Amino acid sequence: MTTTTRTRVAAVAVILLGGLLLATFCAQRFYQQSMDQLSALGQGQLARRADLQWLIYQQDTPALQRLLQHLTRHPAIARGDIYSGTQDLLASHPAGRAAALDAVRGDASLNATVLQGIDSQGSRQGSGFFSTLLRPGTRIHLNVPVITRLNPDAKGLSGDDFLRAASSAGHAGSDIVMGYVDLAIDPAALHRPSLTQALLITLGCWLLAGIAALVLLYDSRARAAQLRRATGIIDRLAQGEREIAIAVDGSDINNALHRLVHSLGRYTQEIETGKNLLSRKVQERTHQLSRSHQELSRASEAVSESRARLQRLTYYDHLTTLPNRQLFLEQLGLLLRLSRRAGQHLALLHVDLANFRQVNEVQGFHAGDLLLREVARRLKACVRDSDAVATVAGSAHDITVSRLGGDEFTVILNHLDTPASAEVVAGRILGQLGAPLAVDGHLVTVKTRIGIACFPEHGDSAEALLKAAAIALGRAKATPDTPIALCQASWLDAGGDTDADAPWREALTTHGLALRYTPVVDTVMGSVVCLHATLSLQATPADNAAEAAPHLWGGRCHDGELTRALFHWQLQQACAELAHHGSSSRQPARVALWLGPGLCSEALVAQVQAVLEQTSLPAAQLELCLDEAILAQGRSLDALANLQALGVYLSVTGFGLGPTSLQQLGDAHLQALHIAPAFAPRYGEHSDNGAVRALVAIARSHNMEPVANGVASAAHYHYLAPQGVRQMSGALFGEHLPADQAAHLLAPWHFIEQIRKLGTGP
């Protein structure tokens, strides 16, 4: 068989195969059109039944069965079932076992129309043409939700109420699913007309293939004769004969040979032209390589700049350009070794701005940033070169003035005669910072407190010296008349228990602790999905319970053992209270606890497991909201994995405010990302600089639920909802509530009326 013959046989085979594929495609297309028409017909008939909501509300089974009898008159609809909003079966036609509603709807949203195939074993299958054709006995279920704007749990509703609700469907408000209509479609009824059409198309294609085969056979014989003549002419050309008369008779082969003979002369000229073009291309490539070398040099310079920028981001505070905690601790260790070798005194001044939080709350975060920059500038200006250790030998980093975080700064002093000499510099700092500061057009007076620790009197390591300075700072805060405190040995012997820790230690031993709850609301369903628990001191009889703000715990104490004891009490009490109050709720809510960096360990896993067993609270109802510093440290991945194995719900807060990278966030495999209250001023179209939208996008890309904290107004709600933020908490829904008030919020759809009043726009 020649190549031409094989080609033509292949062409006939392609036509046959194409016919089969076309028939299959048309059958699948006809089937899909029939399915779409049937789906539209069913949904249209249900939409025209204005009394369907009323019948489901009344649970009028006879009337619902008559409706199903009418729907199942269509030859393709084999069965119909109607369910209530709580998935109770209200009516069926004809009698028999109904498919499980959970299997039909799967993980689809409550108000979505579902088209799902279910086989005879009750397993989920596809609803397409091939899925139903290859699996006989599969039924396709068209599951349509019945939507209402009324609360289906309300009592005493009338048919007129449902008619009025249906007539106001175009107005703003929330839709509630009160039931489902499930129609079982027999795919065989849709296959028969589709397969008939496919058979007719297949027969037509085969007839076309037969005609094409006859035409190709005739053409092959004619072309064989032409090829024999062309072979003779080509042999003569190969022997060097150039003057060959070729008749131009309209034959494709003769015309091609005629053009070949006359084109041989042009080929030589084209080859020469190609050589010239190739030479020119070589020159162009040489020039491109030269430019690439220059670009590579510029890229190398950019890499060097990026490396320097990365070092600045790692070791320096982006707001004040001062060294951060990481660089401070690294360089302080080197300075202590040099001071020990030289036998010199060294002092650490821990500077704190007592009223910084008030400036933030009254004038906003922008004013707070400006205040921190001005404080950093004055600190550097009032420390003389003779007082400071500029750099460590061989290092380019200056930690004379550093920012540990928040409103806390440190100053390092060297070449001191006595520890008391540090108080002179501290007094100068106090005077400089005590002068009014111009911040955003306002004069602000900063209340400064300074704690002083000296080497080697108060510690011989960076951690010990920093702890001694913190203890002295706590004493300065506790005595307003003496804003400067030099650490004393007796304070260190007391174990560092500052006045800030004393109330919590006393409350722990005298049962004076309580929990306050902030609800996290699902703004689509109007229900509370989580209660964020915060530890507080119980109100004393002298306090006005209606006016006094609760004394809330910040999550950590100077004493690490006290911190762990308070967290254990908070964990046990929160689980016990939720297990008690949540038992009557139709949908389980979680209780969330903030988890600081010093608490995440393997011991925590055992502690959580023991408390869950003791309180009988399911692990899925406990949420641990991790501080982003836990992810940045990267030392707790095993503990997090064990907590996830228990079933504990894990989330993160503070991301975007610290050094945690996207890779560290992804490695943790968390379930939710809490947008910190610090971003609340950005909840607006004009105030958001892209940070809030970026956090929502990061959460979605890592399969995490975004949760907005600090939502305080309807404007915040209307900005966050279109961004895809479904869960919110803040003053808009209530915060820091006692346990008895928080328990009432667990009722289903508690906030639905408030959300409905908010509407869809400001």
N, C-alpha and C positions, 0 to 999 in steps of 0.2 A: 504494500500500500504506500503510495507516494505521500509526500508531505502535504501537497494540495488536497489530496483526498482525505487525509486525516483531519486537516483543518476544516473541511466542509462537513465531515461527519461530526466533528466537535461542534460546529455551528448549529447543526440540527439538534444535537444533544442539548446545547445551551437553550435552544428554543423550547424543547420539551421541559427542561428543568425550570426555565423561566415561567412557562405556563403553570407548572405545579406551584412555584413560589407565588405567582400572581393570584392563582386560585386560593392558595392558603391565606394570602394577605386580604383578599376580598372577603373570604369567609370570616376572618377575624374582624374585619372592618364592619361587615353587616351585623355580626354578633354584638360588637361594641355599640353600634348605632341603636340596635334594638334594646340593649341594656340601658343606654342613656335615655331613650324615649320612655321606657318602662319606669325608670327612676323618676324622670320628670313628671310622668303621669301620676305615680303614687304620691309624690310630694305635692303636686298640684291639688289632687283630691283632698289630701289632708289639710292643705292650707285653706281650702274653701269651706271646711267644716268649722264654722265659728263656734260651734257648741262643744268641740272636742275637749277644750280646757275644763269646761263646766262638768262634762261627763266624767273626766278623770278625777276632778276634785270631789264629785259626789260618789265616785267608785260605782257608777251605774253599770253593772256587768251586762245585763240584757241589752241595753242600748249600745254598749261597746261591741258586743258580739254581732248585733245587726250591722254595725258599721264594718266589721271585719268580713261579714258575709258579702256585703256589697263590694269590698275591695278585692276579695278572692274570686270574683266572677271572671276576672281576666284569666285566660288559659295558662299564662306563665306564672301566675302567683299561686303557689301551692298551699300557703299557710300564712296566718296573721296572728300576732300576739301584741297585747298592750300592757305596758308595765307602768307602775307609779314611779315617782321621783326617788323613792327608797328601794327601787328594783323589785318591788312586789308585783307578781303576775296578776293582772286584773281581768283579762278576758283573752280567749283563744278561739280560733276557728280554722280548720276543724279540730276536733278533740285529739289529743295526743301529747307526747312529750315535747315541750318547748326547749329551744336552744338556750344555753346559759347566757345571760346578758353580758356577764364579764368577758366570756369568750368572744362574743360578737364585737363589743366595743373596745376591748383591749385597753391600751393606754391613751385612747383618743380623748380630747377635751370634752367637757360635759355638754357643750352646746354645739358639737360638730355632728353632721350627718355622716354615717358610716356605711360603707358598702363592703362586706366581708364575706368570704366563702367559709363555710363550716361543713366538714365531711360527716359521714355517718357515725364516726367515733367521737364527735364533738371537738375535733382539733381544728385550729385555724388554717385555712388554705387560701390561695389566691382566688380572685373573682374573674380572672381573664379567660380568654377563649381556650387556651391550651390547658390551663390548670383544671378547668371544669370538664374538658373533653377527656383528659387522661385519668381523671378520678371520678368514675361514675358514682352517683349517690351524693355528690356534693351539692349543697343548697347555698344559694347566694342570699345573704340577709341584708335587706335595705333597712337600716335602723335610723329613724328620724326622731330627734328630740322635740318635745312639745314645750314651747317657750311661753312664759307669762311674765308680766310685770308685777303680779301680786305675790304676796307671801303665801305659799301653799299651806303653811302650817297655821295660818290665821283661821279663826273660827267665824262662822256666821256670814260667809261670803255668798253673794247671790249671782245668778246668771248675768244680771245687768252689770255687776262689777266687772265680770270677765269681758263683757262686750265693750265697756268703756276702756278697759285696759288695752284691749286689742285695737281700738280706734286711735289710741295715743301711741302707737308703735313707733311713729317717727320722732317722738320727743325724747329728750335726754333722760337717761335712767339706766338701771341695771336689769338685765334679763335673767330670769331664774328658770331652771329646768324643772318642770313638775311631772314629767313622764316621758315615755318612749313608745313609739309604734314600730314594731318589727315585722317586716314582710319578707317571707321566705320565697325566693324565686327559683323555679325549676330550670336549670340551664338547658336541659334537653329540649324544652319547648322553643328555646332560642337557637339551638344548634340545627334543628331540622331545616328551616329555610336558608340558613347560612351555608350548610353543606350542599343543598340543592344548587344554589348559585355557583358554588365552587366547582361542582361536577360539570355544569354547563360551560364554564370558562375553561376547564381542563380539556374537554372534548374539542372546543374551538381551537385551542392552542395546538393540540395534536393534529388537527386537520391542516392548520397553517404549516406545521412542521413537515407534513407529507408533501404539500405543494412545493415548499422550499427545497426539499430533497430532490424532486424531479427537475426543478429549474437548475439547481447546482450540478446535477448529472449532465444535463445538456451543455451547460457552460464549460464544464471541465473538459469535455471532449473537444470543443472548439479551441480552447486555450492550449491543449496539448499539441495541436497541429501548429499553432503559432510559436510555441516554445521550440519545436523541432527546427523551424525555419530560423528562429533567433539564435539557436545553438550553432548553426552553420555559419552565420554572420560573425558571431563572437570568435569562432575558431580562425576565421580569416583575419580578424583584427589582431589576434594573438600571434599570427605568423608575420605581422608587420605590414599587412596590406591596409592602406589608408583610403584609397580611392574605391569606395564601395558604393554602388548605387542601391539605395534603399527606397523602395516605393512607399510614398506617404499615402496610404490608403485608408487612413482613419483608425487603423489598429493601434491599440495602446502600446504594444510591444514594438512595432515598427517605428512609431513616433519616438519612443524612448531611445531606441538604437540610433535614430537619426540625430537626436539631441546629444547623445554620447559622443558620436564622432566629431561633431562640431564643437564640443566643449573641451576636448583634450588640450587644445591650444591655450584655452583660458586657465587651465589648472596650473600650468607652469608659472604664469604671471601671478596667480593668487598665492602660490607658495612663496614667491619672493616678497610679496606684500606681507605675508604672515611673519617672515623673518624680521622685517622692519618693525612690525607691531610688537613682536616678542622682545626685541632690544629695548623698545620704549617702555614696556612693562617692567623690565628689569630695573631700569632707572627709577621708575615710580616706586617700585618696592623698596629700593635702597633709601629713597627719601622717606618712605613710611617708617622704615626701621629706625631711622634717625629720630623722627618725631616720637616713636614709641619709647626710645631710650630717654628722651627728655621727660615724657609723661611719667615713666617709671621713677625718675629722680624726684619729680614733684610728689609722686605717691609716697615715696620713702620719707620725704619731709613731713607729709600729712600724717603718716603713721607715728612719727616721733612726736608730733604735736598731740595726737590722740592719746599716746601713752602718758604724756605729761598731764593732759586734761583728766585722764582716768585716775592718775595719782592724786590730783587735786580733789576729785570727787570722792575718793576713798578716804583721804586723811583730813579734809578740810570741810567746815560747815559752809554750805552754799549761801546761807543768808548773811552771815557776818564775815566770811572768809577767814575765820579763826580756826586753829586746829580743833578737831573733834575729839571725842572720848578715846577712840582707838589710837590715834597718834599720840594723844596726851599720855596714856598709860604706857605705851611703848617707850617714848622718850624719857618719861619720868623714871622708869627703871634704870636706864643708862645714867641719868643724872645722879641718882642715889648711889650707884657704884662709884662714880667719880668723886662724889662728896665724901664717901666712906674712905676712899683711898687718900684724899687730900686732908682728911680730918676737919672738914668745914661743916658749918651749920647750913641747913636748907629749910625754907618755910613754904608751906602750901596754904594759900588763902582761898577759901571756898566762899564765893560771893553769890548771894541770892536776892532777887528782886521781889519783895514781899507783896506788892500790889500790882504785879504784872497781869495777873488774871483779871483784875478789875478793869484795867485798861483794855484788855482784849474784849471783854464783854460789853463795855460801854462804847468804845470807839471803833471796835471791829478789828479783825485780824490784820488788816493792812497797817493800821496804826501800831499794833503790837510788833510787826516786823520792823517798822521804822524805829521804834523805841529800842529794840534789841541792837540794831545797827549803831545807833547813837551811843548806847552804853558800851559797846565794843570799842568804838572810837575813843571814848573818854578813858576807858581802862588802859588802852595802849598809850594814850597821851600822858597819863599821870604816873606811869611807872618809869622811872629814870633808868638809863642804861646801867648805871652803877648798882641798881637794885636787882637787876634781872639777869637770868641766864639766857642769853640769846639763842645759842645753838649748842649741840653736843659736837665735840671735835669729830670731823669727818661726816657730819650730817648737815643737810640744808634746811632742816625743819626747825622753826622757832616756836616753842611752846610757852613763852613768857606769859601770854594771855590765851586761854583756851575756853571753848564753850562745850560743857558736858551735855547739854540738851535742855530744851525748855528755857527757863529763865535762870539757869545755873551756870556760873563762870568760875574759872580758877586762875590764880596768879601764882607764879613760881618766883621766889626770891632767893638769892644766893649771897655768899660772902657776908653773912650776918655774924656780929659779935656775940649777941645773946638772942634767945627766942623773943624777948620783949621788943627787939628792934623791928620785928615784923609788924607790931602794933602801930608804929609810926607811919609806915607805908599804908596800912589799913585805914588809918585816920585820914590820910591824904585822899585815898580812894573814896571814902565816905563823904568827904567834903565836895569832891568833884561830881559825884553822882547825886548828891543832895541838891545841887543847883538845878533850877527848873530847866526842862528839856523841851524844845520846840518840836512837836510831833504832829504833822499833818495840819498845821495852822493852829494848834492848841498847845498851851503850856502844861506840861505834866511834871509833877514832882515824884521822884522815885524813892520809895522807902527801902533802904538797903540793909541787909544783914550779912555779917562776915564772920565765918568761923576759921580759926587759925590752928594749924598743926605743924610741928617742927620735927626735923630729923636731926639727931637720932632719938630725941626725948620721947616722941609720941608714936614712933613706928619706924621700922627699918626696911619696909617694902612699900611699893606703890599702893597696893590694896590697903595695907594697914594705915598708911598716912592719909589716904583718901577717906577711910572710915573715921579716923580720929577727927579730921576736919569737918565731916558731916555731923559728928556728935557735938562738936563745938558750935556748929551752925544751928543745930537744934536748940542748944542752950540760949543762943542769941535771939532766936525767934521767940523763945518762951519768956524772955525778959526784955520788954520793949524799951526800957530805959538804958540798956547797955547793948547797942547794936553790934558791938565787936566782942567776940569771946575767944580767948586763948585757951586751947585744950588743957585740961588738968588730968593728972594721973588718976585721981579718984574717979573721974568720969569714965575712964577706960576700965578701971577695976569693976565698975558697976555693970559692965557687960554692954554698954552702949544703949541702954533703955532710955530713950529720950521722952520728953513730955508728950510728943506726938503719938508714941506707942502706948502710953499709960492708959488712956481711956479704953482702948481696945483690949488691953490685957485685963483690966478690971472688969469690963463687960463680959469677957469670956469666962471668967471665974464666978461672976455673980449672976449669970443668966440674963444679962442685959442686952442681948443681941436680937435683932429682928431682920426680916427680909423685906425689901421693897421691889415691886415688879413693874416693868415697862412692857406693854403689849407690843408685839410685832403683828401687824394686820395684813391679811391677804386682801388687797383692795379690789379684787375681782369678785370674790365670794363674800366679802364683808365679815370674815371670821378671823379669830385670833389663832395664828399658827404657832406662836412661841411667846413665852413670858421670860423676859431678860431679868434675872434676879441680881440684886445688888445688896450687899451687906450694909446694915445701918445700926446705929445705937437706938435702943428703945427710948421713946419720949418719957421724960420724967413728969411727975404730977405738976411741977411748976411751969412746964411748957404749955403753950397754947397749941393744942394739937391741930387746930384748924389753920393756924397762921405760921407756925414754926416750920422751917424747911428741915427735912431729915438730914442727920449727920451721916453721910455716906462714906463707905470705905473705898479708898483709892486702889485697892488690889494688892498693895505691898506695904510692909513695915520695915523699919531699920533692922529689926530682929527677924532673921529668917525663920526660926522655929515658930515665932508668933504668927508669921505669915502663913505657914503651912497649917497651923492649928486653926486659924480663922477660916482658911479655905475648906478644910475638912468639915467644920461646923456648917459652913454655907452649903456645901455639897449635900450633906446628909439632910439638912433642914429643907432645902429646895426640893429634893426628890420625895421626901415624905409628904410635904404639902401638896405637890402636884399629884402624887398617887392618891391622896385623900380627895382633893377637889376635882381632879380630872376624871374620877371614876364615873361621874354622872354625865359627862359630856358625850355627845354623839360622835364627835370626831376628836381624836387625841391630839393634844397640843404638846409642844416641847417646852422644857425649861432650860434656859441658857445661862452659863456662867463664864465670866471672863477668866482666862488662864494666862498668868504671867510667865516670863521666861524661867524663873527659878523653880517652877512647880511641875514642869513637864518632864517626867522620868518614868522608869519602870515601876517605881513605888506607887506612882499615881494610878497606873493601870490596875494594880491589885486593890488599891483603895476604892476606885470607881466600881470594880466588880463586886467588892464586898458590900458597898452601899446599895447597889442595884438589887442584889439578892436580899438584903435586909428590908428594903422598902417595897420590894416586888414591883418596881417600876421598870417597864420595858426599856432596854438600852436605846431604842430609837427615839424615845421621848427625852433623852438627855442630850443637850448640845453644849459642847465646849468651844467657846469663841477664843481662838488663839491670838495672842498678841503677835504682830508681824515680826517682832524680834526673835521669836522662837524659830521661825523659818529662816531668818537671816543667819542665825548661829549654825544651823544645819546639823545639830547634834541630837535631835529628838525624833528622827524619822522612824526608828524602830518602835519607840513608844507610841507614835501616832498610828503606825500600822497595827499595833496590838489593840489600840482603842477602836480603830475601824473594824477589826476582826470581832470585837465585842458587839458591834452594831451602833456605837456611839456616833451621833451626828457631829461632824467637825466643820468649823468655819474659821475665818480669819478676819481681823479688824485692824485698822491702821495701815493697810497696804497703800502705798503711794506717799506715806509720810516718813518712811524709814529706808534702810538700805536693802530690803528684800528684793531679789531679782525675779524676773518672770520665770526663769528656769527653776528657782527654788519654790516658787508658787506652784508650778506645774508638777514638780516631784512630790508634793505633799498630797495630791489627789483629794482636795477638800470638796465639800458639798455646797458651800455658800461663801460669798464675799460681802462683808459688811462695809458699807461706805461710811467712814468715820464722821462723827458730828463736826469735825473741823472743816469738812467740805460743805456744811450746810449753807454758808453764805454764797456758795456757787450754784445753789439750786435755782437758777433763773436763766432765761434766754440771753440776757445782756451781761449777767455776772459770771456765767460759766466760761472759763477760758479753755475749755476742752477737757478739763480734768475729770469731771463727772461722767461725760460721755465716754471717755477713754476707760474709766474703771468699769462701766457697764459692759463695754465691748470686751475687755479683758476677762470679766466674769463669764460672759457667754462663750468666748473662745475656749475656756478651760472647763466648760460644762458645769459651771457653778451658778447658783441662784444669787442675783444681786439684791442686797437688802439695804435700803436707804435709812440711816439713822439721823436724828435731829430734824425731822420733818415738822415744822412748826406752824405752817400756814397753808391755806388753800392754794396760794401761788406756788409753793413748793410741790404740792401734790400734782397740780396741772402741768408742771414742767417735767416731773419724773415719770408720770404715767406714760406719756408718748415715747419716752426713751426705752420702754420695756421693763421698767422697775415695777414689779407687782407687790412686793412685800415692803412695808414702810413702818417706821416707829418714830415717836417724838411727841412733842406737846400737843400736836393736832389730835392725837388719839389718847393722850394721857400718859404720864410717866411717874415713876417712883411711887406706885400705889401700894397701900397695905395689902396683905394677903386676902382679907375678906372682900375687899373691893375688886381685886384682880380676879377672884374666883367667879364673880358674876359675868365677867367679860368672856368666859369660855362658852357661853351659850351660842348655838349656831347662828350665823348671820347677825351677830350683835351690832356690827357697825354698818349694816347694809343701808339703813335709812340715812345715816350721816354721809355715806359715800354717794347715795343717790342725790342728796341735796347739793353736794359739791358739783355734780354734773360732769360734763366733759370739757368744760372750758371756763375761764375766769369770767 
